Amino acid sequence: MKSLEVEKIYIPSITFEALQFAFRDLKVHEIAHNNWPTEFPYTPDVKFQIGYDRKHIFLHYVVEEEYVKATYIRANENVYEDSCVEFFISLDGKKNYFNFEFNVLGTGLIGFGPQVKGERKRLDNETIETVDTYTFSQKVNGHKTWEIYIVIPQEILQVDNLEGKTYHANFYKCGDGLPNPHFLSWSPIDFPKPNFHLPEFFGEIKFK
């Protein structure tokens, strides 16, 4: 099982510049497992960082890909069809989990519940809008790169203190509706077809 440690960071005022500064020295991880290479061979370059404080989980993704698609602008739309990054986390031993999904515009989709189809529910739009995002993209020498910072209030997770806790999670990059669809994960998935909703393949994340 893959594992990583989440560093506690201090951000006095959450701004784009403050996030950039706070993430300077955090460890960089790769989302590099192409679990279905025969059907979906394209593998963009994707890296992420994660940190936390007493009120938030902070995520930073850096993506370099051939195509960048941004269609969905409203919460709970099908952002996974765009250029999209995702964070799934279970706080109760993989019985239930949250799925946080955000496209290159910062549009979010968040769900919660067990793996059982039909029992998961999407959070209301007002709650999703409490997740702040900071994004930018650029094209240099033909390479398209985009970044997103995601600030998740711990109130959404309904936890008071993450310090010293170990949970289960996975990090993803997808683009279901892109010319070159792809489905990458941080922790590998052993399943015959693309499916991120498989908590049995989540890795461990330890909040220091």
N, CA, C and O of each residue as an XYZ file, in Angstrom:
832
protein
N       0.840     -1.197      0.000
C       0.000      0.000      0.000
C       0.879      1.253      0.000
O       1.812      1.370      0.794
N       0.567      2.183     -0.900
C       1.324      3.427     -0.926
C       0.970      4.272      0.290
O      -0.125      4.157      0.841
N       1.908      5.123      0.705
C       1.649      5.995      1.837
C       2.425      7.289      1.667
O       3.440      7.336      0.972
N       1.937      8.326      2.306
C       2.642      9.600      2.340
C       2.322     10.298      3.650
O       1.329      9.993      4.311
N       3.181     11.242      4.011
C       2.967     12.045      5.207
C       2.562     13.449      4.795
O       3.120     14.019      3.858
N       1.583     14.002      5.507
C       1.067     15.335      5.220
C       1.631     16.307      6.248
O       1.402     16.156      7.448
N       2.363     17.299      5.774
C       2.989     18.274      6.661
C       1.974     19.328      7.108
O       1.094     19.734      6.349
N       2.125     19.757      8.359
C       1.323     20.868      8.857
C       2.014     22.167      8.464
O       3.219     22.318      8.663
N       1.254     23.101      7.908
C       1.833     24.351      7.441
C       1.091     25.526      8.071
O      -0.018     25.377      8.584
N       1.713     26.669      8.025
C       1.124     27.873      8.610
C       0.924     28.905      7.516
O       1.882     29.325      6.867
N      -0.333     29.319      7.310
C      -0.653     30.351      6.341
C      -1.495     31.403      7.066
O      -2.676     31.168      7.320
N      -0.914     32.553      7.402
C      -1.658     33.544      8.192
C      -2.876     34.098      7.472
O      -3.901     34.371      8.096
N      -2.764     34.261      6.170
C      -3.880     34.748      5.361
C      -3.851     34.010      4.027
O      -2.852     34.067      3.310
N      -4.929     33.323      3.691
C      -4.918     32.460      2.508
C      -5.101     33.301      1.248
O      -6.188     33.804      0.962
N      -4.011     33.437      0.508
C      -4.003     34.098     -0.795
C      -3.198     33.226     -1.742
O      -2.524     32.288     -1.317
N      -3.272     33.541     -3.021
C      -2.488     32.782     -3.991
C      -1.002     32.867     -3.680
O      -0.293     31.862     -3.724
N      -0.535     34.064     -3.365
C       0.889     34.248     -3.084
C       1.302     33.504     -1.816
O       2.382     32.916     -1.760
N       0.433     33.532     -0.793
C       0.746     32.841      0.451
C       0.797     31.335      0.241
O       1.642     30.657      0.824
N      -0.093     30.809     -0.581
C      -0.072     29.379     -0.878
C       1.206     29.007     -1.622
O       1.844     28.005     -1.297
N       1.578     29.795     -2.603
C       2.830     29.526     -3.328
C       4.009     29.477     -2.363
O       4.857     28.591     -2.460
N       4.064     30.422     -1.437
C       5.168     30.479     -0.476
C       5.142     29.263      0.450
O       6.184     28.657      0.701
N       3.970     28.903      0.957
C       3.859     27.801      1.912
C       4.204     26.458      1.281
O       4.674     25.552      1.969
N       3.974     26.325     -0.021
C       4.199     25.047     -0.692
C       5.615     24.907     -1.246
O       5.949     23.870     -1.819
N       6.437     25.916     -1.088
C       7.787     25.879     -1.675
C       8.570     24.639     -1.279
O       9.243     24.030     -2.111
N       8.484     24.265     -0.005
C       9.342     23.201      0.515
C       8.601     21.890      0.779
O       9.188     20.953      1.320
N       7.333     21.810      0.411
C       6.593     20.572      0.614
C       6.989     19.521     -0.426
O       7.318     19.847     -1.567
N       6.951     18.290     -0.019
C       7.327     17.199     -0.909
C       6.386     17.116     -2.100
O       5.181     17.332     -1.977
N       6.958     16.799     -3.254
C       6.191     16.653     -4.490
C       5.973     15.163     -4.779
O       6.911     14.367     -4.742
N       4.728     14.808     -5.064
C       4.357     13.426     -5.377
C       3.860     13.350     -6.818
O       3.428     14.352     -7.387
N       3.925     12.171     -7.393
C       3.486     11.988     -8.774
C       2.188     11.194     -8.856
O       1.963     10.253     -8.095
N       1.348     11.592     -9.790
C       0.181     10.788    -10.162
C       0.559     10.142    -11.482
O       0.326     10.706    -12.551
N       1.136      8.968    -11.403
C       1.808      8.397    -12.571
C       1.349      7.000    -12.943
O       1.845      6.435    -13.918
N       0.415      6.426    -12.194
C      -0.023      5.070    -12.519
C      -1.089      5.111    -13.606
O      -2.217      5.549    -13.379
N      -0.711      4.651    -14.778
C      -1.678      4.458    -15.861
C      -2.159      3.014    -15.750
O      -1.504      2.088    -16.229
N      -3.300      2.842    -15.119
C      -3.779      1.503    -14.787
C      -4.414      0.759    -15.965
O      -4.651     -0.447    -15.885
N      -4.690      1.485    -17.066
C      -5.348      0.870    -18.222
C      -4.638      1.312    -19.500
O      -5.243      1.952    -20.360
N      -3.340      0.968    -19.624
C      -2.526      1.501    -20.724
C      -2.889      0.971    -22.108
O      -2.645      1.644    -23.110
N      -3.459     -0.207    -22.173
C      -3.796     -0.758    -23.491
C      -4.898      0.046    -24.160
O      -4.796      0.398    -25.335
N      -5.951      0.334    -23.406
C      -7.088      1.068    -23.961
C      -6.853      2.574    -23.941
O      -7.326      3.294    -24.821
N      -6.116      3.051    -22.926
C      -5.900      4.492    -22.764
C      -4.413      4.753    -22.545
O      -3.989      4.951    -21.407
N      -3.611      4.757    -23.614
C      -2.151      4.827    -23.461
C      -1.616      6.205    -23.081
O      -0.508      6.299    -22.552
N      -2.360      7.262    -23.331
C      -1.834      8.607    -23.084
C      -1.645      8.849    -21.586
O      -2.534      8.580    -20.779
N      -0.453      9.367    -21.235
C      -0.126      9.606    -19.830
C       0.454     11.008    -19.668
O       1.649     11.205    -19.890
N      -0.365     11.983    -19.286
C       0.178     13.323    -19.037
C       1.071     13.338    -17.805
O       1.080     12.396    -17.013
N       1.813     14.415    -17.660
C       2.699     14.571    -16.511
C       1.942     15.309    -15.407
O       1.501     16.443    -15.598
N       1.795     14.657    -14.247
C       0.985     15.230    -13.169
C       1.710     15.074    -11.834
O       2.167     13.987    -11.481
N       1.805     16.167    -11.112
C       2.408     16.153     -9.782
C       1.461     16.848     -8.804
O       0.638     17.676     -9.196
N       1.593     16.497     -7.527
C       0.762     17.156     -6.522
C       1.519     17.305     -5.214
O       2.505     16.615     -4.957
N       1.027     18.228     -4.397
C       1.501     18.432     -3.026
C       0.286     18.533     -2.123
O      -0.804     18.891     -2.570
N       0.477     18.220     -0.860
C      -0.617     18.295      0.102
C      -0.085     18.784      1.440
O       1.000     18.389      1.867
N      -0.844     19.637      2.094
C      -0.524     20.132      3.424
C      -1.815     20.389      4.177
O      -2.905     20.236      3.627
N      -1.691     20.781      5.435
C      -2.892     21.060      6.221
C      -2.569     22.024      7.353
O      -1.410     22.207      7.727
N      -3.630     22.640      7.895
C      -3.532     23.364      9.154
C      -4.732     22.961     10.004
O      -5.398     21.975      9.688
N      -5.018     23.686     11.057
C      -6.079     23.241     11.955
C      -7.478     23.444     11.395
O      -8.461     23.010     11.996
N      -7.573     24.115     10.224
C      -8.892     24.363      9.647
C      -9.057     23.879      8.212
O     -10.180     23.840      7.709
N      -7.967     23.509      7.538
C      -8.055     23.212      6.109
C      -7.132     22.064      5.703
O      -6.154     21.753      6.384
N      -7.472     21.451      4.584
C      -6.543     20.635      3.810
C      -6.224     21.427      2.542
O      -7.125     21.931      1.872
N      -4.932     21.529      2.223
C      -4.484     22.274      1.048
C      -3.917     21.298      0.015
O      -3.105     20.435      0.345
N      -4.347     21.442     -1.221
C      -3.839     20.619     -2.315
C      -3.282     21.515     -3.416
O      -3.798     22.603     -3.668
N      -2.239     21.050     -4.057
C      -1.653     21.762     -5.193
C      -1.323     20.733     -6.274
O      -0.554     19.800     -6.043
N      -1.906     20.914     -7.438
C      -1.645     20.024     -8.579
C      -0.973     20.825     -9.686
O      -1.317     21.982     -9.927
N      -0.009     20.196    -10.356
C       0.628     20.760    -11.543
C       0.489     19.747    -12.671
O       0.929     18.603    -12.551
N      -0.131     20.182    -13.774
C      -0.459     19.267    -14.865
C       0.135     19.774    -16.168
O      -0.009     20.947    -16.510
N       0.802     18.891    -16.890
C       1.221     19.196    -18.254
C       0.565     18.164    -19.163
O       0.820     16.966    -19.035
N      -0.286     18.632    -20.088
C      -1.002     17.705    -20.952
C      -1.175     18.288    -22.345
O      -1.049     19.494    -22.560
N      -1.468     17.399    -23.278
C      -1.554     17.789    -24.683
C      -2.743     18.706    -24.948
O      -2.621     19.696    -25.670
N      -3.885     18.377    -24.365
C      -5.098     19.171    -24.535
C      -5.602     19.634    -23.168
O      -5.533     18.896    -22.185
N      -6.101     20.847    -23.124
C      -6.719     21.364    -21.906
C      -8.158     21.749    -22.250
O      -8.396     22.596    -23.110
N      -9.098     21.123    -21.577
C     -10.518     21.344    -21.866
C     -11.201     21.907    -20.623
O     -11.009     21.401    -19.517
N     -12.000     22.962    -20.810
C     -12.707     23.601    -19.711
C     -14.112     23.967    -20.183
O     -14.307     24.961    -20.883
N     -15.077     23.155    -19.793
C     -16.457     23.343    -20.239
C     -17.389     23.703    -19.098
O     -18.238     24.584    -19.237
N     -17.234     23.027    -17.978
C     -18.220     23.121    -16.899
C     -17.887     24.247    -15.932
O     -16.751     24.376    -15.477
N     -18.903     25.068    -15.622
C     -18.696     26.257    -14.812
C     -19.558     26.267    -13.547
O     -19.424     27.168    -12.719
N     -20.432     25.283    -13.391
C     -21.324     25.236    -12.230
C     -20.990     24.036    -11.349
O     -20.599     22.978    -11.842
N     -21.149     24.216    -10.041
C     -20.876     23.132     -9.102
C     -21.714     21.907     -9.418
O     -22.882     22.005     -9.794
N     -21.087     20.754     -9.255
C     -21.714     19.439     -9.437
C     -22.007     19.082    -10.888
O     -22.720     18.114    -11.151
N     -21.471     19.845    -11.829
C     -21.532     19.415    -13.221
C     -20.438     18.366    -13.458
O     -19.632     18.089    -12.569
N     -20.416     17.793    -14.649
C     -19.519     16.666    -14.937
C     -18.091     17.140    -15.212
O     -17.593     17.034    -16.333
N     -17.445     17.663    -14.176
C     -16.104     18.240    -14.349
C     -15.078     17.195    -14.764
O     -14.041     17.550    -15.326
N     -15.337     15.921    -14.503
C     -14.399     14.857    -14.871
C     -14.282     14.686    -16.384
O     -13.375     14.001    -16.857
N     -15.180     15.293    -17.143
C     -15.066     15.265    -18.596
C     -14.104     16.329    -19.104
O     -13.654     16.262    -20.247
N     -13.786     17.307    -18.266
C     -12.798     18.338    -18.586
C     -11.410     17.880    -18.144
O     -11.233     16.748    -17.693
N     -10.435     18.767    -18.278
C      -9.140     18.549    -17.637
C      -9.375     18.651    -16.131
O      -9.727     19.714    -15.620
N      -9.179     17.545    -15.432
C      -9.697     17.428    -14.070
C      -8.707     16.717    -13.164
O      -8.039     15.768    -13.576
N      -8.620     17.192    -11.910
C      -7.857     16.497    -10.872
C      -8.812     16.149     -9.742
O      -9.824     16.822     -9.542
N      -8.480     15.075     -8.992
C      -9.402     14.579     -7.989
C      -8.657     14.109     -6.735
O      -7.492     13.713     -6.785
N      -9.375     14.169     -5.618
C      -8.859     13.723     -4.319
C      -9.995     12.991     -3.621
O     -11.041     13.574     -3.333
N      -9.777     11.697     -3.351
C     -10.759     10.885     -2.635
C     -10.175     10.551     -1.266
O      -9.009     10.166     -1.167
N     -10.982     10.696     -0.204
C     -10.488     10.413      1.138
C     -11.561      9.739      1.975
O     -12.725     10.142      1.972
N     -11.139      8.696      2.697
C     -12.018      7.987      3.629
C     -11.507      8.206      5.040
O     -10.314      8.068      5.311
N     -12.432      8.552      5.943
C     -12.080      8.805      7.341
C     -12.509      7.679      8.262
O     -12.286      7.754      9.470
N     -13.122      6.637      7.717
C     -13.686      5.568      8.552
C     -13.319      4.170      8.059
O     -14.143      3.255      8.051
N     -12.051      4.034      7.646
C     -11.586      2.704      7.249
C     -12.156      2.209      5.936
O     -12.368      1.009      5.760
N     -12.408      3.134      5.004
C     -12.854      2.828      3.636
C     -14.332      2.443      3.546
O     -14.771      1.936      2.513
N     -15.101      2.674      4.604
C     -16.541      2.398      4.534
C     -17.251      3.477      3.717
O     -18.078      3.174      2.857
N     -16.924      4.714      3.990
C     -17.451      5.866      3.259
C     -16.271      6.725      2.817
O     -15.182      6.626      3.383
N     -16.480      7.549      1.829
C     -15.402      8.426      1.378
C     -15.985      9.643      0.672
O     -17.095      9.613      0.140
N     -15.198     10.711      0.687
C     -15.491     11.921     -0.062
C     -14.761     11.862     -1.397
O     -13.635     11.370     -1.463
N     -15.381     12.351     -2.449
C     -14.676     12.563     -3.709
C     -14.733     14.048     -4.060
O     -15.802     14.612     -4.294
N     -13.544     14.666     -4.089
C     -13.382     16.066     -4.465
C     -12.830     16.094     -5.887
O     -11.741     15.580     -6.141
N     -13.579     16.694     -6.816
C     -13.184     16.711     -8.215
C     -13.258     18.145     -8.731
O     -14.287     18.806     -8.592
N     -12.157     18.631     -9.333
C     -12.104     20.014     -9.787
C     -11.460     20.100    -11.165
O     -10.439     19.467    -11.433
N     -12.085     20.903    -12.038
C     -11.510     21.071    -13.366
C     -10.559     22.261    -13.399
O     -10.324     22.910    -12.380
N     -10.024     22.535    -14.566
C      -9.001     23.563    -14.728
C      -9.538     24.955    -14.404
O      -8.754     25.870    -14.149
N     -10.844     25.130    -14.409
C     -11.453     26.415    -14.046
C     -11.675     26.552    -12.541
O     -12.018     27.629    -12.054
N     -11.476     25.449    -11.804
C     -11.773     25.464    -10.380
C     -13.209     25.101    -10.066
O     -13.639     25.230     -8.920
N     -13.954     24.652    -11.052
C     -15.324     24.197    -10.829
C     -15.289     22.855    -10.107
O     -14.517     21.970    -10.475
N     -16.122     22.704     -9.080
C     -16.038     21.525     -8.232
C     -17.249     20.622     -8.256
O     -18.376     21.054     -8.500
N     -16.985     19.366     -7.999
C     -17.998     18.332     -7.758
C     -17.541     17.586     -6.511
O     -16.398     17.134     -6.448
N     -18.423     17.449     -5.515
C     -18.067     16.737     -4.293
C     -19.187     15.775     -3.931
O     -20.358     16.154     -3.881
N     -18.812     14.524     -3.678
C     -19.773     13.518     -3.249
C     -19.326     12.844     -1.968
O     -18.168     12.956     -1.567
N     -20.252     12.143     -1.327
C     -19.937     11.419     -0.103
C     -20.854     10.212      0.028
O     -22.014     10.242     -0.385
N     -20.306      9.143      0.614
C     -21.107      7.962      0.902
C     -20.294      6.703      0.742
O     -19.077      6.767      0.568
N     -20.951      5.551      0.799
C     -20.264      4.276      0.600
C     -20.044      4.007     -0.882
O     -20.523      4.744     -1.743
N     -19.317      2.948     -1.154
C     -19.036      2.594     -2.540
C     -20.293      2.133     -3.275
O     -20.341      2.182     -4.504
N     -21.296      1.692     -2.548
C     -22.501      1.116     -3.142
C     -23.170      2.118     -4.077
O     -23.465      3.247     -3.686
N     -23.401      1.697     -5.299
C     -24.017      2.569     -6.289
C     -25.425      2.947     -5.855
O     -26.197      2.096     -5.414
N     -25.749      4.211     -5.982
C     -27.072      4.680     -5.599
C     -27.149      5.216     -4.189
O     -28.121      5.886     -3.838
N     -26.137      4.935     -3.361
C     -26.149      5.414     -1.975
C     -25.233      6.623     -1.760
O     -25.231      7.223     -0.684
N     -24.472      6.969     -2.770
C     -23.634      8.158     -2.652
C     -24.456      9.396     -3.007
O     -25.337      9.350     -3.866
N     -24.150     10.495     -2.332
C     -24.865     11.739     -2.574
C     -23.870     12.857     -2.836
O     -22.782     12.888     -2.261
N     -24.260     13.772     -3.711
C     -23.445     14.954     -3.945
C     -23.789     16.031     -2.930
O     -24.955     16.220     -2.585
N     -22.774     16.731     -2.456
C     -22.999     17.819     -1.524
C     -23.712     18.968     -2.231
O     -23.655     19.080     -3.456
N     -24.379     19.815     -1.460
C     -25.100     20.932     -2.061
C     -24.120     21.969     -2.601
O     -22.973     22.060     -2.162
N     -24.606     22.741     -3.560
C     -23.750     23.705     -4.235
C     -23.144     24.725     -3.280
O     -21.996     25.133     -3.460
N     -23.898     25.140     -2.268
C     -23.393     26.140     -1.324
C     -22.181     25.607     -0.560
O     -21.226     26.347     -0.324
N     -22.212     24.336     -0.176
C     -21.065     23.739      0.517
C     -19.862     23.643     -0.407
O     -18.734     23.923     -0.002
N     -20.104     23.250     -1.636
C     -19.004     23.121     -2.598
C     -18.330     24.470     -2.829
O     -17.114     24.537     -3.006
N     -19.111     25.534     -2.827
C     -18.549     26.867     -3.058
C     -17.692     27.354     -1.895
O     -16.995     28.359     -2.036
N     -17.722     26.669     -0.743
C     -16.834     27.052      0.364
C     -15.409     26.574      0.130
O     -14.494     26.984      0.844
N     -15.211     25.718     -0.856
C     -13.864     25.273     -1.231
C     -13.274     26.313     -2.174
O     -13.756     26.482     -3.293
N     -12.241     27.004     -1.729
C     -11.591     28.012     -2.567
C     -10.590     27.351     -3.505
O      -9.929     26.381     -3.133
N     -10.479     27.877     -4.715
C      -9.508     27.371     -5.685
C      -8.776     28.544     -6.325
O      -9.337     29.622     -6.517
N      -7.514     28.305     -6.646
C      -6.684     29.291     -7.331
C      -6.049     28.561     -8.503
O      -5.316     27.591     -8.305
N      -6.321     29.016     -9.724
C      -5.843     28.306    -10.903
C      -5.147     29.261    -11.862
O      -5.426     30.459    -11.890
N      -4.239     28.700    -12.640
C      -3.701     29.437    -13.781
C      -3.136     28.433    -14.776
O      -2.786     27.310    -14.412
N      -3.051     28.851    -16.034
C      -2.547     27.981    -17.095
C      -1.649     28.781    -18.012
O      -1.724     30.008    -18.067
N      -0.796     28.065    -18.734
C       0.113     28.719    -19.665
C       0.509     27.738    -20.763
O       0.418     26.522    -20.596
N       0.946     28.292    -21.878
C       1.464     27.491    -22.975
C       2.842     28.013    -23.325
O       3.001     29.172    -23.708
N       3.840     27.150    -23.190
C       5.221     27.524    -23.460
C       5.841     26.461    -24.364
O       5.848     25.277    -24.027
N       6.360     26.893    -25.510
C       6.994     25.968    -26.467
C       6.089     24.793    -26.814
O       6.548     23.658    -26.943
N       4.805     25.078    -26.963
C       3.858     24.050    -27.362
C       3.359     23.174    -26.241
O       2.519     22.304    -26.470
N       3.857     23.379    -25.022
C       3.441     22.568    -23.884
C       2.400     23.328    -23.050
O       2.633     24.464    -22.637
N       1.274     22.698    -22.815
C       0.210     23.311    -22.020
C       0.347     22.843    -20.568
O       0.339     21.645    -20.286
N       0.470     23.788    -19.673
C       0.610     23.485    -18.250
C      -0.436     24.262    -17.471
O      -0.691     25.432    -17.754
N      -1.034     23.610    -16.497
C      -1.958     24.335    -15.609
C      -1.766     23.865    -14.176
O      -1.348     22.736    -13.916
N      -2.082     24.761    -13.264
C      -1.942     24.483    -11.832
C      -3.229     24.856    -11.115
O      -3.970     25.740    -11.546
N      -3.474     24.169    -10.025
C      -4.619     24.504     -9.192
C      -4.263     24.284     -7.723
O      -3.711     23.249     -7.350
N      -4.587     25.266     -6.910
C      -4.547     25.134     -5.456
C      -5.985     24.962     -4.979
O      -6.871     25.709     -5.393
N      -6.216     23.991     -4.120
C      -7.553     23.696     -3.606
C      -7.506     23.790     -2.087
O      -6.668     23.151     -1.450
N      -8.397     24.582     -1.508
C      -8.443     24.805     -0.064
C      -9.744     24.207      0.473
O     -10.819     24.776      0.282
N      -9.641     23.061      1.142
C     -10.814     22.330      1.619
C     -11.027     22.610      3.103
O     -10.180     22.235      3.914
N     -12.123     23.251      3.484
C     -12.401     23.455      4.917
C     -12.649     22.116      5.617
O     -13.381     21.271      5.102
N     -12.044     21.926      6.777
C     -12.250     20.676      7.507
C     -13.696     20.505      7.956
O     -14.114     19.397      8.294
N     -14.460     21.590      7.963
C     -15.874     21.489      8.302
C     -16.617     20.559      7.348
O     -17.563     19.880      7.747
N     -16.192     20.531      6.099
C     -16.840     19.638      5.137
C     -16.625     18.185      5.547
O     -17.528     17.357      5.424
N     -15.425     17.885      6.034
C     -15.112     16.519      6.455
C     -15.685     16.186      7.825
O     -15.728     15.023      8.227
N     -16.129     17.228      8.540
C     -16.678     17.066      9.894
C     -15.660     16.444     10.848
O     -15.968     15.537     11.621
N     -14.429     16.972     10.764
C     -13.382     16.590     11.707
C     -12.811     17.859     12.327
O     -12.739     18.900     11.675
N     -12.408     17.765     13.588
C     -11.893     18.932     14.300
C     -10.373     19.023     14.269
O      -9.812     20.119     14.247
N      -9.711     17.875     14.267
C      -8.259     17.884     14.376
C      -7.680     16.704     13.587
O      -7.938     15.544     13.906
N      -6.907     17.016     12.572
C      -6.309     15.975     11.733
C      -4.963     15.501     12.258
O      -4.499     14.423     11.884
N      -4.336     16.284     13.112
C      -2.968     16.001     13.542
C      -2.856     14.629     14.198
O      -3.624     14.287     15.097
N      -1.881     13.852     13.726
C      -1.629     12.527     14.274
C      -2.537     11.435     13.736
O      -2.403     10.275     14.127
N      -3.461     11.784     12.846
C      -4.415     10.806     12.317
C      -3.894     10.190     11.015
O      -3.152     10.821     10.262
N      -4.301      8.944     10.772
C      -4.012      8.268      9.509
C      -5.329      7.896      8.842
O      -6.197      7.270      9.450
N      -5.458      8.290      7.589
C      -6.665      7.995      6.822
C      -6.275      7.337      5.499
O      -5.097      7.097      5.236
N      -7.273      7.053      4.679
C      -7.032      6.414      3.391
C      -7.475      7.341      2.267
O      -8.515      7.993      2.361
N      -6.677      7.393      1.203
C      -6.973      8.351      0.136
C      -6.322      7.924     -1.170
O      -5.450      7.056     -1.207
N      -6.779      8.567     -2.242
C      -6.111      8.443     -3.527
C      -6.231      9.774     -4.253
O      -7.125     10.575     -3.981
N      -5.310      9.989     -5.180
C      -5.239     11.229     -5.943
C      -5.264     10.852     -7.419
O      -4.625      9.885     -7.834
N      -6.014     11.630     -8.214
C      -6.249     11.225     -9.595
C      -6.107     12.398    -10.567
O      -6.195     13.568    -10.192
N      -5.885     12.034    -11.826
C      -5.989     12.956    -12.961
C      -6.789     12.247    -14.041
O      -6.493     11.106    -14.398
N      -7.803     12.927    -14.560
C      -8.612     12.325    -15.618
C      -9.010     13.383    -16.631
O      -8.761     14.575    -16.452
N      -9.621     12.923    -17.676
C     -10.144     13.781    -18.734
C     -11.008     12.920    -19.640
O     -10.637     12.613    -20.773
N     -12.149     12.543    -19.126
C     -13.010     11.600    -19.848
C     -13.407     12.105    -21.225
O     -13.556     11.315    -22.158
N     -13.582     13.429    -21.361
C     -14.069     13.977    -22.610
C     -13.002     14.616    -23.471
O     -13.327     15.337    -24.414
N     -11.745     14.372    -23.176
C     -10.654     14.934    -23.964
C     -10.361     14.075    -25.193
O     -10.742     12.905    -25.230
N      -9.691     14.640    -26.200
C      -9.330     13.833    -27.379
C      -8.510     12.596    -27.023
O      -8.637     11.558    -27.673
N      -7.670     12.703    -25.995
C      -6.923     11.550    -25.481
C      -7.373     11.290    -24.037
O      -6.731     11.762    -23.099
N      -8.468     10.543    -23.851
C      -8.942     10.281    -22.480
C      -7.872      9.565    -21.672
O      -7.095      8.779    -22.215
N      -7.835      9.841    -20.368
C      -6.828      9.212    -19.509
C      -7.368      9.133    -18.093
O      -8.259      9.888    -17.704
N      -6.802      8.190    -17.321
C      -7.293      7.914    -15.971
C      -6.096      7.490    -15.120
O      -5.781      6.303    -15.027
N      -5.441      8.461    -14.507
C      -4.210      8.201    -13.760
C      -4.474      8.262    -12.266
O      -5.371      8.973    -11.814
N      -3.682      7.507    -11.494
C      -3.837      7.504    -10.040
C      -2.482      7.554     -9.354
O      -1.462      7.181     -9.932
N      -2.490      8.018     -8.116
C      -1.298      7.977     -7.268
C      -1.083      6.560     -6.745
O      -0.002      5.997     -6.914
N      -2.089      5.988     -6.121
C      -2.027      4.596     -5.658
C      -2.617      3.701     -6.745
O      -3.725      3.965     -7.213
N      -1.910      2.655     -7.157
C      -2.363      1.850     -8.298
C      -3.708      1.159     -8.056
O      -4.074      0.843     -6.923
N      -4.426      0.937     -9.155
C      -5.748      0.314     -9.123
C      -5.708     -0.951     -9.963
O      -5.346     -0.904    -11.139
N      -6.074     -2.073     -9.376
C      -6.099     -3.350    -10.082
C      -7.552     -3.710    -10.384
O      -8.210     -4.417     -9.621
N      -8.031     -3.205    -11.516
C      -9.424     -3.404    -11.917
C      -9.467     -3.390    -13.438
O      -8.692     -2.660    -14.057
N     -10.354     -4.177    -14.069
C     -10.293     -4.328    -15.524
C     -10.674     -3.101    -16.334
O     -10.297     -3.016    -17.503
N     -11.403     -2.147    -15.769
C     -11.797     -0.960    -16.525
C     -11.680      0.278    -15.637
O     -11.684      0.162    -14.411
N     -11.576      1.462    -16.244
C     -11.387      2.666    -15.443
C     -12.478      2.864    -14.400
O     -13.667      2.883    -14.715
N     -12.048      3.010    -13.158
C     -12.966      3.229    -12.051
C     -12.156      3.769    -10.878
O     -11.293      3.070    -10.346
N     -12.426      4.997    -10.473
C     -11.740      5.583     -9.326
C     -12.459      5.291     -8.016
O     -11.880      5.453     -6.942
N     -13.705      4.864     -8.094
C     -14.504      4.646     -6.885
C     -14.281      3.242     -6.317
O     -15.202      2.434     -6.201
N     -13.033      2.993     -5.972
C     -12.624      1.688     -5.443
C     -11.746      1.924     -4.211
O     -10.520      1.893     -4.314
N     -12.356      2.158     -3.057
C     -11.573      2.502     -1.862
C     -10.624      1.405     -1.412
O      -9.694      1.674     -0.651
N     -10.838      0.170     -1.865
C      -9.912     -0.896     -1.488
C      -8.509     -0.650     -2.025
O      -7.552     -1.279     -1.573
N      -8.380      0.263     -2.990
C      -7.062      0.583     -3.543
C      -6.521      1.931     -3.060
O      -5.502      2.400     -3.567
N      -7.180      2.550     -2.102
C      -6.668      3.787     -1.533
C      -5.359      3.502     -0.792
O      -5.161      2.412     -0.256
N      -4.480      4.489     -0.772
C      -3.277      4.417      0.038
C      -3.497      5.092      1.381
O      -4.602      5.543      1.683
N      -2.438      5.159      2.188
C      -2.518      5.792      3.506
C      -1.938      7.200      3.444
O      -0.908      7.430      2.810
N      -2.614      8.146      4.113
C      -2.032      9.461      4.295
C      -2.017      9.766      5.795
O      -3.029      9.645      6.486
N      -0.842     10.165      6.272
C      -0.621     10.366      7.706
C      -0.387     11.848      7.972
O       0.563     12.435      7.456
N      -1.250     12.442      8.771
C      -1.145     13.867      9.100
C      -0.183     14.045     10.274
O      -0.490     13.655     11.400
N       0.967     14.626     10.008
C       2.021     14.765     11.017
C       1.667     15.844     12.047
O       2.442     16.095     12.970
